[in-house]
């Protein structure tokens, strides 16, 4: 363990074990958790993501999450590779360039 507690940006598909993933992520003891829901229909709904965390957390679109990323020092984007792809597009970054 590094002693670092990153802010979490989390988004995942609704057909995944959201509660199981959240249970593992709680061990990080993040100072904040923000949820992201992209446009792919497989994403967990805002309600399903909140229910998995057991909290009424903010849910952002990928474009709004760009600002979130820029406002925090230590952050961890996790949950789905779809989320990473959505964020790369919102940041206008091409991983293949």
ABEGO torsion letter per residue (X at the ends): XAGBBBBBBBBBBAABBAAAAAAAAAAAGBABBBBBBBABAABBBAAAAAAAAGBBBBBBBAAAAAAAAAABABBBBBGBAAAAAAAAAAAGBBAAX
